[in-house]
Amino acid sequence: VVTRAMRRGLQVATHAIGDAAARQVLDAYEAAIGATGGGPGRHRLEHAQVIADADVARLVRLGVIASVQPTHATSDWRW
């Protein structure tokens, strides 16, 4: 789905709460960017307040926007 969206020139924004979900989204973004060049604009990872340290570097490398909602940081930590 992500690859098809990028091939059509769309920016992708995906909600992912928790480090495992964020990693899955980054895996999909990385594969799609590799297959398509990424398309226009920058893609977004919504709810990036709970993310593994190793994936922060991936966000930077892929040019993905980490969309953080501070109010959710206290309620999402257990995810």
mmJSON file of the N, C-alpha and C atoms, coordinates in Angstrom:
{"data_MODEL":{"atom_site":{
"group_PDB":["ATOM","ATOM","ATOM","ATOM","ATOM","ATOM","ATOM","ATOM","ATOM","ATOM","ATOM","ATOM","ATOM","ATOM","ATOM","ATOM","ATOM","ATOM","ATOM","ATOM","ATOM","ATOM","ATOM","ATOM","ATOM","ATOM","ATOM","ATOM","ATOM","ATOM","ATOM","ATOM","ATOM","ATOM","ATOM","ATOM","ATOM","ATOM","ATOM","ATOM","ATOM","ATOM","ATOM","ATOM","ATOM","ATOM","ATOM","ATOM","ATOM","ATOM","ATOM","ATOM","ATOM","ATOM","ATOM","ATOM","ATOM","ATOM","ATOM","ATOM","ATOM","ATOM","ATOM","ATOM","ATOM","ATOM","ATOM","ATOM","ATOM","ATOM","ATOM","ATOM","ATOM","ATOM","ATOM","ATOM","ATOM","ATOM","ATOM","ATOM","ATOM","ATOM","ATOM","ATOM","ATOM","ATOM","ATOM","ATOM","ATOM","ATOM","ATOM","ATOM","ATOM","ATOM","ATOM","ATOM","ATOM","ATOM","ATOM","ATOM","ATOM","ATOM","ATOM","ATOM","ATOM","ATOM","ATOM","ATOM","ATOM","ATOM","ATOM","ATOM","ATOM","ATOM","ATOM","ATOM","ATOM","ATOM","ATOM","ATOM","ATOM","ATOM","ATOM","ATOM","ATOM","ATOM","ATOM","ATOM","ATOM","ATOM","ATOM","ATOM","ATOM","ATOM","ATOM","ATOM","ATOM","ATOM","ATOM","ATOM","ATOM","ATOM","ATOM","ATOM","ATOM","ATOM","ATOM","ATOM","ATOM","ATOM","ATOM","ATOM","ATOM","ATOM","ATOM","ATOM","ATOM","ATOM","ATOM","ATOM","ATOM","ATOM","ATOM","ATOM","ATOM","ATOM","ATOM","ATOM","ATOM","ATOM","ATOM","ATOM","ATOM","ATOM","ATOM","ATOM","ATOM","ATOM","ATOM","ATOM","ATOM","ATOM","ATOM","ATOM","ATOM","ATOM","ATOM","ATOM","ATOM","ATOM","ATOM","ATOM","ATOM","ATOM","ATOM","ATOM","ATOM","ATOM","ATOM","ATOM","ATOM","ATOM","ATOM","ATOM","ATOM","ATOM","ATOM","ATOM","ATOM","ATOM","ATOM","ATOM","ATOM","ATOM","ATOM","ATOM","ATOM","ATOM","ATOM","ATOM","ATOM","ATOM","ATOM","ATOM","ATOM","ATOM","ATOM","ATOM","ATOM","ATOM","ATOM","ATOM","ATOM","ATOM","ATOM","ATOM","ATOM"],
"id":[1,2,3,4,5,6,7,8,9,10,11,12,13,14,15,16,17,18,19,20,21,22,23,24,25,26,27,28,29,30,31,32,33,34,35,36,37,38,39,40,41,42,43,44,45,46,47,48,49,50,51,52,53,54,55,56,57,58,59,60,61,62,63,64,65,66,67,68,69,70,71,72,73,74,75,76,77,78,79,80,81,82,83,84,85,86,87,88,89,90,91,92,93,94,95,96,97,98,99,100,101,102,103,104,105,106,107,108,109,110,111,112,113,114,115,116,117,118,119,120,121,122,123,124,125,126,127,128,129,130,131,132,133,134,135,136,137,138,139,140,141,142,143,144,145,146,147,148,149,150,151,152,153,154,155,156,157,158,159,160,161,162,163,164,165,166,167,168,169,170,171,172,173,174,175,176,177,178,179,180,181,182,183,184,185,186,187,188,189,190,191,192,193,194,195,196,197,198,199,200,201,202,203,204,205,206,207,208,209,210,211,212,213,214,215,216,217,218,219,220,221,222,223,224,225,226,227,228,229,230,231,232,233,234,235,236,237],
"type_symbol":["N","C","C","N","C","C","N","C","C","N","C","C","N","C","C","N","C","C","N","C","C","N","C","C","N","C","C","N","C","C","N","C","C","N","C","C","N","C","C","N","C","C","N","C","C","N","C","C","N","C","C","N","C","C","N","C","C","N","C","C","N","C","C","N","C","C","N","C","C","N","C","C","N","C","C","N","C","C","N","C","C","N","C","C","N","C","C","N","C","C","N","C","C","N","C","C","N","C","C","N","C","C","N","C","C","N","C","C","N","C","C","N","C","C","N","C","C","N","C","C","N","C","C","N","C","C","N","C","C","N","C","C","N","C","C","N","C","C","N","C","C","N","C","C","N","C","C","N","C","C","N","C","C","N","C","C","N","C","C","N","C","C","N","C","C","N","C","C","N","C","C","N","C","C","N","C","C","N","C","C","N","C","C","N","C","C","N","C","C","N","C","C","N","C","C","N","C","C","N","C","C","N","C","C","N","C","C","N","C","C","N","C","C","N","C","C","N","C","C","N","C","C","N","C","C","N","C","C","N","C","C","N","C","C","N","C","C"],
"label_atom_id":["N","CA","C","N","CA","C","N","CA","C","N","CA","C","N","CA","C","N","CA","C","N","CA","C","N","CA","C","N","CA","C","N","CA","C","N","CA","C","N","CA","C","N","CA","C","N","CA","C","N","CA","C","N","CA","C","N","CA","C","N","CA","C","N","CA","C","N","CA","C","N","CA","C","N","CA","C","N","CA","C","N","CA","C","N","CA","C","N","CA","C","N","CA","C","N","CA","C","N","CA","C","N","CA","C","N","CA","C","N","CA","C","N","CA","C","N","CA","C","N","CA","C","N","CA","C","N","CA","C","N","CA","C","N","CA","C","N","CA","C","N","CA","C","N","CA","C","N","CA","C","N","CA","C","N","CA","C","N","CA","C","N","CA","C","N","CA","C","N","CA","C","N","CA","C","N","CA","C","N","CA","C","N","CA","C","N","CA","C","N","CA","C","N","CA","C","N","CA","C","N","CA","C","N","CA","C","N","CA","C","N","CA","C","N","CA","C","N","CA","C","N","CA","C","N","CA","C","N","CA","C","N","CA","C","N","CA","C","N","CA","C","N","CA","C","N","CA","C","N","CA","C","N","CA","C","N","CA","C","N","CA","C","N","CA","C","N","CA","C","N","CA","C","N","CA","C"],
"label_alt_id":[null,null,null,null,null,null,null,null,null,null,null,null,null,null,null,null,null,null,null,null,null,null,null,null,null,null,null,null,null,null,null,null,null,null,null,null,null,null,null,null,null,null,null,null,null,null,null,null,null,null,null,null,null,null,null,null,null,null,null,null,null,null,null,null,null,null,null,null,null,null,null,null,null,null,null,null,null,null,null,null,null,null,null,null,null,null,null,null,null,null,null,null,null,null,null,null,null,null,null,null,null,null,null,null,null,null,null,null,null,null,null,null,null,null,null,null,null,null,null,null,null,null,null,null,null,null,null,null,null,null,null,null,null,null,null,null,null,null,null,null,null,null,null,null,null,null,null,null,null,null,null,null,null,null,null,null,null,null,null,null,null,null,null,null,null,null,null,null,null,null,null,null,null,null,null,null,null,null,null,null,null,null,null,null,null,null,null,null,null,null,null,null,null,null,null,null,null,null,null,null,null,null,null,null,null,null,null,null,null,null,null,null,null,null,null,null,null,null,null,null,null,null,null,null,null,null,null,null,null,null,null,null,null,null,null,null,null],
"label_comp_id":["VAL","VAL","VAL","VAL","VAL","VAL","THR","THR","THR","ARG","ARG","ARG","ALA","ALA","ALA","MET","MET","MET","ARG","ARG","ARG","ARG","ARG","ARG","GLY","GLY","GLY","LEU","LEU","LEU","GLN","GLN","GLN","VAL","VAL","VAL","ALA","ALA","ALA","THR","THR","THR","HIS","HIS","HIS","ALA","ALA","ALA","ILE","ILE","ILE","GLY","GLY","GLY","ASP","ASP","ASP","ALA","ALA","ALA","ALA","ALA","ALA","ALA","ALA","ALA","ARG","ARG","ARG","GLN","GLN","GLN","VAL","VAL","VAL","LEU","LEU","LEU","ASP","ASP","ASP","ALA","ALA","ALA","TYR","TYR","TYR","GLU","GLU","GLU","ALA","ALA","ALA","ALA","ALA","ALA","ILE","ILE","ILE","GLY","GLY","GLY","ALA","ALA","ALA","THR","THR","THR","GLY","GLY","GLY","GLY","GLY","GLY","GLY","GLY","GLY","PRO","PRO","PRO","GLY","GLY","GLY","ARG","ARG","ARG","HIS","HIS","HIS","ARG","ARG","ARG","LEU","LEU","LEU","GLU","GLU","GLU","HIS","HIS","HIS","ALA","ALA","ALA","GLN","GLN","GLN","VAL","VAL","VAL","ILE","ILE","ILE","ALA","ALA","ALA","ASP","ASP","ASP","ALA","ALA","ALA","ASP","ASP","ASP","VAL","VAL","VAL","ALA","ALA","ALA","ARG","ARG","ARG","LEU","LEU","LEU","VAL","VAL","VAL","ARG","ARG","ARG","LEU","LEU","LEU","GLY","GLY","GLY","VAL","VAL","VAL","ILE","ILE","ILE","ALA","ALA","ALA","SER","SER","SER","VAL","VAL","VAL","GLN","GLN","GLN","PRO","PRO","PRO","THR","THR","THR","HIS","HIS","HIS","ALA","ALA","ALA","THR","THR","THR","SER","SER","SER","ASP","ASP","ASP","TRP","TRP","TRP","ARG","ARG","ARG","TRP","TRP","TRP"],
"label_asym_id":["A","A","A","A","A","A","A","A","A","A","A","A","A","A","A","A","A","A","A","A","A","A","A","A","A","A","A","A","A","A","A","A","A","A","A","A","A","A","A","A","A","A","A","A","A","A","A","A","A","A","A","A","A","A","A","A","A","A","A","A","A","A","A","A","A","A","A","A","A","A","A","A","A","A","A","A","A","A","A","A","A","A","A","A","A","A","A","A","A","A","A","A","A","A","A","A","A","A","A","A","A","A","A","A","A","A","A","A","A","A","A","A","A","A","A","A","A","A","A","A","A","A","A","A","A","A","A","A","A","A","A","A","A","A","A","A","A","A","A","A","A","A","A","A","A","A","A","A","A","A","A","A","A","A","A","A","A","A","A","A","A","A","A","A","A","A","A","A","A","A","A","A","A","A","A","A","A","A","A","A","A","A","A","A","A","A","A","A","A","A","A","A","A","A","A","A","A","A","A","A","A","A","A","A","A","A","A","A","A","A","A","A","A","A","A","A","A","A","A","A","A","A","A","A","A","A","A","A","A","A","A","A","A","A","A","A","A"],
"label_entity_id":["1","1","1","1","1","1","1","1","1","1","1","1","1","1","1","1","1","1","1","1","1","1","1","1","1","1","1","1","1","1","1","1","1","1","1","1","1","1","1","1","1","1","1","1","1","1","1","1","1","1","1","1","1","1","1","1","1","1","1","1","1","1","1","1","1","1","1","1","1","1","1","1","1","1","1","1","1","1","1","1","1","1","1","1","1","1","1","1","1","1","1","1","1","1","1","1","1","1","1","1","1","1","1","1","1","1","1","1","1","1","1","1","1","1","1","1","1","1","1","1","1","1","1","1","1","1","1","1","1","1","1","1","1","1","1","1","1","1","1","1","1","1","1","1","1","1","1","1","1","1","1","1","1","1","1","1","1","1","1","1","1","1","1","1","1","1","1","1","1","1","1","1","1","1","1","1","1","1","1","1","1","1","1","1","1","1","1","1","1","1","1","1","1","1","1","1","1","1","1","1","1","1","1","1","1","1","1","1","1","1","1","1","1","1","1","1","1","1","1","1","1","1","1","1","1","1","1","1","1","1","1","1","1","1","1","1","1"],
"label_seq_id":[1,1,1,2,2,2,3,3,3,4,4,4,5,5,5,6,6,6,7,7,7,8,8,8,9,9,9,10,10,10,11,11,11,12,12,12,13,13,13,14,14,14,15,15,15,16,16,16,17,17,17,18,18,18,19,19,19,20,20,20,21,21,21,22,22,22,23,23,23,24,24,24,25,25,25,26,26,26,27,27,27,28,28,28,29,29,29,30,30,30,31,31,31,32,32,32,33,33,33,34,34,34,35,35,35,36,36,36,37,37,37,38,38,38,39,39,39,40,40,40,41,41,41,42,42,42,43,43,43,44,44,44,45,45,45,46,46,46,47,47,47,48,48,48,49,49,49,50,50,50,51,51,51,52,52,52,53,53,53,54,54,54,55,55,55,56,56,56,57,57,57,58,58,58,59,59,59,60,60,60,61,61,61,62,62,62,63,63,63,64,64,64,65,65,65,66,66,66,67,67,67,68,68,68,69,69,69,70,70,70,71,71,71,72,72,72,73,73,73,74,74,74,75,75,75,76,76,76,77,77,77,78,78,78,79,79,79],
"pdbx_PDB_ins_code":[null,null,null,null,null,null,null,null,null,null,null,null,null,null,null,null,null,null,null,null,null,null,null,null,null,null,null,null,null,null,null,null,null,null,null,null,null,null,null,null,null,null,null,null,null,null,null,null,null,null,null,null,null,null,null,null,null,null,null,null,null,null,null,null,null,null,null,null,null,null,null,null,null,null,null,null,null,null,null,null,null,null,null,null,null,null,null,null,null,null,null,null,null,null,null,null,null,null,null,null,null,null,null,null,null,null,null,null,null,null,null,null,null,null,null,null,null,null,null,null,null,null,null,null,null,null,null,null,null,null,null,null,null,null,null,null,null,null,null,null,null,null,null,null,null,null,null,null,null,null,null,null,null,null,null,null,null,null,null,null,null,null,null,null,null,null,null,null,null,null,null,null,null,null,null,null,null,null,null,null,null,null,null,null,null,null,null,null,null,null,null,null,null,null,null,null,null,null,null,null,null,null,null,null,null,null,null,null,null,null,null,null,null,null,null,null,null,null,null,null,null,null,null,null,null,null,null,null,null,null,null,null,null,null,null,null,null],
"Cartn_x":[0.831,0.0,0.877,1.914,2.801,3.507,3.988,4.672,3.722,2.508,1.528,1.238,1.108,0.841,1.992,3.22,4.381,4.518,4.204,4.256,3.255,2.202,1.178,1.449,2.617,3.012,2.402,1.961,1.336,2.319,2.15,2.863,2.084,2.797,2.163,2.314,1.216,1.225,0.581,1.284,0.805,0.82,-0.298,-0.38,0.228,1.131,1.763,2.12,1.46,1.719,2.534,3.702,4.589,5.785,6.861,8.101,8.008,7.29,7.159,6.361,5.296,4.484,5.273,6.011,6.837,7.873,8.469,9.471,8.84,7.63,6.939,6.686,6.26,6.02,7.33,8.385,9.673,10.181,9.948,10.319,9.572,8.279,7.474,7.923,8.178,8.653,9.997,10.908,12.237,12.158,11.352,11.188,10.55,9.534,8.833,9.717,10.48,11.395,12.45,12.934,13.907,13.339,12.069,11.427,10.979,10.715,10.103,10.92,11.927,12.653,11.981,10.816,10.157,9.066,9.068,8.027,8.235,7.253,7.382,7.136,7.688,7.412,8.079,7.704,8.244,7.1,7.359,6.358,6.406,5.312,5.172,4.879,5.468,5.148,4.413,3.116,2.281,2.398,2.446,2.58,3.978,4.967,6.36,6.937,6.075,6.595,7.091,6.746,7.241,7.949,9.277,10.051,11.416,11.926,13.233,14.33,15.369,16.488,17.074,17.217,17.808,16.962,15.665,14.793,14.789,15.275,15.388,16.353,17.465,18.431,17.817,16.967,16.291,15.358,14.658,13.793,14.598,15.732,16.594,17.087,17.609,18.175,17.126,15.907,14.843,14.141,14.404,13.742,12.282,11.926,10.551,10.326,9.199,8.845,8.315,8.869,8.374,7.325,6.073,4.979,4.665,4.953,4.817,3.683,2.847,1.783,2.142,2.726,3.204,2.14,0.918,-0.13,-0.316,0.033,-0.098,1.135,2.218,3.461,3.252,2.468,2.269,1.304,0.372,-0.585,-0.096,0.79,1.243,2.48,3.118,4.404,4.32,3.194,3.104,3.025,2.701,2.651,4.035],
"Cartn_y":[-1.188,0.0,1.255,1.252,2.42,2.638,1.576,1.703,2.235,1.72,2.212,3.693,4.098,5.508,6.391,5.975,6.77,6.811,5.703,5.693,6.665,6.941,7.872,9.307,9.511,10.862,11.363,10.472,10.872,10.846,11.776,11.717,10.755,9.956,8.951,9.344,9.258,9.478,8.256,7.635,6.401,6.521,6.169,6.128,4.818,4.907,3.72,4.008,3.345,3.57,2.4,2.708,1.696,1.444,0.952,0.79,-0.28,-1.379,-2.423,-1.913,-1.193,-0.644,0.393,1.236,2.238,1.56,0.471,-0.254,-0.85,-1.372,-1.925,-0.839,0.325,1.436,1.869,1.994,2.388,1.34,0.068,-0.985,-0.793,-0.517,-0.301,0.953,2.032,3.266,3.049,2.357,2.139,1.332,0.283,-0.527,0.287,1.058,1.851,2.967,3.608,4.66,4.055,2.872,2.185,1.835,1.469,1.06,2.235,3.37,4.489,5.767,5.84,7.094,7.988,7.573,8.289,9.245,9.69,10.62,12.002,12.871,14.256,14.366,15.411,15.703,14.732,14.839,13.965,13.184,11.941,11.064,11.221,10.81,11.06,9.788,9.695,8.648,9.332,9.077,9.7,8.926,9.614,9.066,8.503,9.232,8.78,9.044,9.291,9.548,8.276,7.113,5.848,5.122,5.234,4.675,4.231,3.153,2.646,3.612,3.719,4.62,4.35,3.085,2.737,3.258,3.37,3.827,5.34,6.066,7.522,7.846,7.135,7.335,6.992,5.987,5.637,6.758,7.363,8.495,9.578,9.892,10.935,10.518,9.303,8.826,8.788,8.388,8.28,9.613,10.613,11.901,11.87,10.947,10.806,11.765,12.434,13.354,12.556,12.783,12.176,13.111,12.762,13.575,13.1,13.963,13.605,14.413,13.738,14.392,14.291,15.351,15.29,14.858,15.214,14.851,13.341,12.618,11.159,10.447,11.158,10.517,9.786,10.343,9.697,8.525,8.563,7.446,6.351,6.657,5.668,4.898,5.29,4.688,3.171,2.642,1.193,0.429,1.108,0.458,0.233],
"Cartn_z":[0.0,0.0,0.0,0.834,0.913,-0.426,-1.027,-2.317,-3.379,-3.416,-4.406,-4.188,-2.943,-2.648,-3.12,-2.814,-3.222,-4.74,-5.405,-6.878,-7.485,-6.771,-7.253,-6.807,-6.196,-5.816,-4.531,-3.677,-2.423,-1.267,-0.35,0.922,1.81,2.583,3.423,4.891,5.627,7.066,7.704,8.639,9.243,10.756,11.374,12.831,13.303,14.264,14.827,16.271,17.185,18.601,19.142,19.665,20.22,19.326,19.923,19.171,18.097,18.329,17.3,16.11,16.374,15.288,14.495,15.189,14.507,13.626,14.104,13.313,12.055,12.164,10.994,9.948,10.417,9.492,8.832,9.608,9.028,8.039,8.323,7.365,6.046,6.138,4.925,4.188,4.914,4.285,3.604,4.291,3.73,2.437,2.425,1.217,0.099,0.424,-0.59,-1.134,-0.269,-0.722,-1.636,-1.292,-2.139,-3.506,-3.543,-4.794,-5.651,-5.014,-5.746,-5.746,-4.908,-4.719,-3.695,-3.212,-2.123,-2.52,-3.755,-4.168,-3.581,-3.787,-3.313,-1.812,-1.262,0.143,1.084,2.346,3.385,4.004,4.285,4.872,6.39,7.06,8.497,9.255,10.431,11.393,12.533,12.621,13.657,14.959,16.054,17.413,17.638,17.204,17.335,18.72,19.696,21.032,21.72,21.211,21.748,20.607,20.566,19.464,20.005,19.464,19.899,19.474,20.288,19.99,18.601,18.237,16.939,15.774,15.985,14.9,14.734,15.719,15.579,14.441,14.37,13.285,11.935,11.9,10.643,10.184,11.127,10.783,10.069,10.643,10.077,8.693,8.593,7.33,6.219,6.554,5.56,5.3,6.141,5.982,6.398,7.283,7.759,8.919,8.902,9.983,11.166,12.327,13.563,14.144,13.967,14.484,15.903,16.862,18.269,18.891,19.652,20.393,21.869,22.431,23.817,24.819,24.575,25.535,25.617,24.542,24.541,25.116,25.291,25.753,27.072,27.961,29.259,29.176,28.248,28.154,27.212,26.279,25.297,25.721,26.797,27.165,27.285,27.747,27.945,26.617,25.539,24.228,23.716],
"occupancy":[1.0,1.0,1.0,1.0,1.0,1.0,1.0,1.0,1.0,1.0,1.0,1.0,1.0,1.0,1.0,1.0,1.0,1.0,1.0,1.0,1.0,1.0,1.0,1.0,1.0,1.0,1.0,1.0,1.0,1.0,1.0,1.0,1.0,1.0,1.0,1.0,1.0,1.0,1.0,1.0,1.0,1.0,1.0,1.0,1.0,1.0,1.0,1.0,1.0,1.0,1.0,1.0,1.0,1.0,1.0,1.0,1.0,1.0,1.0,1.0,1.0,1.0,1.0,1.0,1.0,1.0,1.0,1.0,1.0,1.0,1.0,1.0,1.0,1.0,1.0,1.0,1.0,1.0,1.0,1.0,1.0,1.0,1.0,1.0,1.0,1.0,1.0,1.0,1.0,1.0,1.0,1.0,1.0,1.0,1.0,1.0,1.0,1.0,1.0,1.0,1.0,1.0,1.0,1.0,1.0,1.0,1.0,1.0,1.0,1.0,1.0,1.0,1.0,1.0,1.0,1.0,1.0,1.0,1.0,1.0,1.0,1.0,1.0,1.0,1.0,1.0,1.0,1.0,1.0,1.0,1.0,1.0,1.0,1.0,1.0,1.0,1.0,1.0,1.0,1.0,1.0,1.0,1.0,1.0,1.0,1.0,1.0,1.0,1.0,1.0,1.0,1.0,1.0,1.0,1.0,1.0,1.0,1.0,1.0,1.0,1.0,1.0,1.0,1.0,1.0,1.0,1.0,1.0,1.0,1.0,1.0,1.0,1.0,1.0,1.0,1.0,1.0,1.0,1.0,1.0,1.0,1.0,1.0,1.0,1.0,1.0,1.0,1.0,1.0,1.0,1.0,1.0,1.0,1.0,1.0,1.0,1.0,1.0,1.0,1.0,1.0,1.0,1.0,1.0,1.0,1.0,1.0,1.0,1.0,1.0,1.0,1.0,1.0,1.0,1.0,1.0,1.0,1.0,1.0,1.0,1.0,1.0,1.0,1.0,1.0,1.0,1.0,1.0,1.0,1.0,1.0,1.0,1.0,1.0,1.0,1.0,1.0],
"B_iso_or_equiv":[0.0,0.0,0.0,0.0,0.0,0.0,0.0,0.0,0.0,0.0,0.0,0.0,0.0,0.0,0.0,0.0,0.0,0.0,0.0,0.0,0.0,0.0,0.0,0.0,0.0,0.0,0.0,0.0,0.0,0.0,0.0,0.0,0.0,0.0,0.0,0.0,0.0,0.0,0.0,0.0,0.0,0.0,0.0,0.0,0.0,0.0,0.0,0.0,0.0,0.0,0.0,0.0,0.0,0.0,0.0,0.0,0.0,0.0,0.0,0.0,0.0,0.0,0.0,0.0,0.0,0.0,0.0,0.0,0.0,0.0,0.0,0.0,0.0,0.0,0.0,0.0,0.0,0.0,0.0,0.0,0.0,0.0,0.0,0.0,0.0,0.0,0.0,0.0,0.0,0.0,0.0,0.0,0.0,0.0,0.0,0.0,0.0,0.0,0.0,0.0,0.0,0.0,0.0,0.0,0.0,0.0,0.0,0.0,0.0,0.0,0.0,0.0,0.0,0.0,0.0,0.0,0.0,0.0,0.0,0.0,0.0,0.0,0.0,0.0,0.0,0.0,0.0,0.0,0.0,0.0,0.0,0.0,0.0,0.0,0.0,0.0,0.0,0.0,0.0,0.0,0.0,0.0,0.0,0.0,0.0,0.0,0.0,0.0,0.0,0.0,0.0,0.0,0.0,0.0,0.0,0.0,0.0,0.0,0.0,0.0,0.0,0.0,0.0,0.0,0.0,0.0,0.0,0.0,0.0,0.0,0.0,0.0,0.0,0.0,0.0,0.0,0.0,0.0,0.0,0.0,0.0,0.0,0.0,0.0,0.0,0.0,0.0,0.0,0.0,0.0,0.0,0.0,0.0,0.0,0.0,0.0,0.0,0.0,0.0,0.0,0.0,0.0,0.0,0.0,0.0,0.0,0.0,0.0,0.0,0.0,0.0,0.0,0.0,0.0,0.0,0.0,0.0,0.0,0.0,0.0,0.0,0.0,0.0,0.0,0.0,0.0,0.0,0.0,0.0,0.0,0.0,0.0,0.0,0.0,0.0,0.0,0.0],
"pdbx_formal_charge":[null,null,null,null,null,null,null,null,null,null,null,null,null,null,null,null,null,null,null,null,null,null,null,null,null,null,null,null,null,null,null,null,null,null,null,null,null,null,null,null,null,null,null,null,null,null,null,null,null,null,null,null,null,null,null,null,null,null,null,null,null,null,null,null,null,null,null,null,null,null,null,null,null,null,null,null,null,null,null,null,null,null,null,null,null,null,null,null,null,null,null,null,null,null,null,null,null,null,null,null,null,null,null,null,null,null,null,null,null,null,null,null,null,null,null,null,null,null,null,null,null,null,null,null,null,null,null,null,null,null,null,null,null,null,null,null,null,null,null,null,null,null,null,null,null,null,null,null,null,null,null,null,null,null,null,null,null,null,null,null,null,null,null,null,null,null,null,null,null,null,null,null,null,null,null,null,null,null,null,null,null,null,null,null,null,null,null,null,null,null,null,null,null,null,null,null,null,null,null,null,null,null,null,null,null,null,null,null,null,null,null,null,null,null,null,null,null,null,null,null,null,null,null,null,null,null,null,null,null,null,null,null,null,null,null,null,null],
"auth_seq_id":[1,1,1,2,2,2,3,3,3,4,4,4,5,5,5,6,6,6,7,7,7,8,8,8,9,9,9,10,10,10,11,11,11,12,12,12,13,13,13,14,14,14,15,15,15,16,16,16,17,17,17,18,18,18,19,19,19,20,20,20,21,21,21,22,22,22,23,23,23,24,24,24,25,25,25,26,26,26,27,27,27,28,28,28,29,29,29,30,30,30,31,31,31,32,32,32,33,33,33,34,34,34,35,35,35,36,36,36,37,37,37,38,38,38,39,39,39,40,40,40,41,41,41,42,42,42,43,43,43,44,44,44,45,45,45,46,46,46,47,47,47,48,48,48,49,49,49,50,50,50,51,51,51,52,52,52,53,53,53,54,54,54,55,55,55,56,56,56,57,57,57,58,58,58,59,59,59,60,60,60,61,61,61,62,62,62,63,63,63,64,64,64,65,65,65,66,66,66,67,67,67,68,68,68,69,69,69,70,70,70,71,71,71,72,72,72,73,73,73,74,74,74,75,75,75,76,76,76,77,77,77,78,78,78,79,79,79],
"auth_comp_id":["VAL","VAL","VAL","VAL","VAL","VAL","THR","THR","THR","ARG","ARG","ARG","ALA","ALA","ALA","MET","MET","MET","ARG","ARG","ARG","ARG","ARG","ARG","GLY","GLY","GLY","LEU","LEU","LEU","GLN","GLN","GLN","VAL","VAL","VAL","ALA","ALA","ALA","THR","THR","THR","HIS","HIS","HIS","ALA","ALA","ALA","ILE","ILE","ILE","GLY","GLY","GLY","ASP","ASP","ASP","ALA","ALA","ALA","ALA","ALA","ALA","ALA","ALA","ALA","ARG","ARG","ARG","GLN","GLN","GLN","VAL","VAL","VAL","LEU","LEU","LEU","ASP","ASP","ASP","ALA","ALA","ALA","TYR","TYR","TYR","GLU","GLU","GLU","ALA","ALA","ALA","ALA","ALA","ALA","ILE","ILE","ILE","GLY","GLY","GLY","ALA","ALA","ALA","THR","THR","THR","GLY","GLY","GLY","GLY","GLY","GLY","GLY","GLY","GLY","PRO","PRO","PRO","GLY","GLY","GLY","ARG","ARG","ARG","HIS","HIS","HIS","ARG","ARG","ARG","LEU","LEU","LEU","GLU","GLU","GLU","HIS","HIS","HIS","ALA","ALA","ALA","GLN","GLN","GLN","VAL","VAL","VAL","ILE","ILE","ILE","ALA","ALA","ALA","ASP","ASP","ASP","ALA","ALA","ALA","ASP","ASP","ASP","VAL","VAL","VAL","ALA","ALA","ALA","ARG","ARG","ARG","LEU","LEU","LEU","VAL","VAL","VAL","ARG","ARG","ARG","LEU","LEU","LEU","GLY","GLY","GLY","VAL","VAL","VAL","ILE","ILE","ILE","ALA","ALA","ALA","SER","SER","SER","VAL","VAL","VAL","GLN","GLN","GLN","PRO","PRO","PRO","THR","THR","THR","HIS","HIS","HIS","ALA","ALA","ALA","THR","THR","THR","SER","SER","SER","ASP","ASP","ASP","TRP","TRP","TRP","ARG","ARG","ARG","TRP","TRP","TRP"],
"auth_asym_id":["A","A","A","A","A","A","A","A","A","A","A","A","A","A","A","A","A","A","A","A","A","A","A","A","A","A","A","A","A","A","A","A","A","A","A","A","A","A","A","A","A","A","A","A","A","A","A","A","A","A","A","A","A","A","A","A","A","A","A","A","A","A","A","A","A","A","A","A","A","A","A","A","A","A","A","A","A","A","A","A","A","A","A","A","A","A","A","A","A","A","A","A","A","A","A","A","A","A","A","A","A","A","A","A","A","A","A","A","A","A","A","A","A","A","A","A","A","A","A","A","A","A","A","A","A","A","A","A","A","A","A","A","A","A","A","A","A","A","A","A","A","A","A","A","A","A","A","A","A","A","A","A","A","A","A","A","A","A","A","A","A","A","A","A","A","A","A","A","A","A","A","A","A","A","A","A","A","A","A","A","A","A","A","A","A","A","A","A","A","A","A","A","A","A","A","A","A","A","A","A","A","A","A","A","A","A","A","A","A","A","A","A","A","A","A","A","A","A","A","A","A","A","A","A","A","A","A","A","A","A","A","A","A","A","A","A","A"],
"auth_atom_id":["N","CA","C","N","CA","C","N","CA","C","N","CA","C","N","CA","C","N","CA","C","N","CA","C","N","CA","C","N","CA","C","N","CA","C","N","CA","C","N","CA","C","N","CA","C","N","CA","C","N","CA","C","N","CA","C","N","CA","C","N","CA","C","N","CA","C","N","CA","C","N","CA","C","N","CA","C","N","CA","C","N","CA","C","N","CA","C","N","CA","C","N","CA","C","N","CA","C","N","CA","C","N","CA","C","N","CA","C","N","CA","C","N","CA","C","N","CA","C","N","CA","C","N","CA","C","N","CA","C","N","CA","C","N","CA","C","N","CA","C","N","CA","C","N","CA","C","N","CA","C","N","CA","C","N","CA","C","N","CA","C","N","CA","C","N","CA","C","N","CA","C","N","CA","C","N","CA","C","N","CA","C","N","CA","C","N","CA","C","N","CA","C","N","CA","C","N","CA","C","N","CA","C","N","CA","C","N","CA","C","N","CA","C","N","CA","C","N","CA","C","N","CA","C","N","CA","C","N","CA","C","N","CA","C","N","CA","C","N","CA","C","N","CA","C","N","CA","C","N","CA","C","N","CA","C","N","CA","C","N","CA","C","N","CA","C","N","CA","C","N","CA","C","N","CA","C"],
"pdbx_PDB_model_num":[1,1,1,1,1,1,1,1,1,1,1,1,1,1,1,1,1,1,1,1,1,1,1,1,1,1,1,1,1,1,1,1,1,1,1,1,1,1,1,1,1,1,1,1,1,1,1,1,1,1,1,1,1,1,1,1,1,1,1,1,1,1,1,1,1,1,1,1,1,1,1,1,1,1,1,1,1,1,1,1,1,1,1,1,1,1,1,1,1,1,1,1,1,1,1,1,1,1,1,1,1,1,1,1,1,1,1,1,1,1,1,1,1,1,1,1,1,1,1,1,1,1,1,1,1,1,1,1,1,1,1,1,1,1,1,1,1,1,1,1,1,1,1,1,1,1,1,1,1,1,1,1,1,1,1,1,1,1,1,1,1,1,1,1,1,1,1,1,1,1,1,1,1,1,1,1,1,1,1,1,1,1,1,1,1,1,1,1,1,1,1,1,1,1,1,1,1,1,1,1,1,1,1,1,1,1,1,1,1,1,1,1,1,1,1,1,1,1,1,1,1,1,1,1,1,1,1,1,1,1,1,1,1,1,1,1,1]
}}}
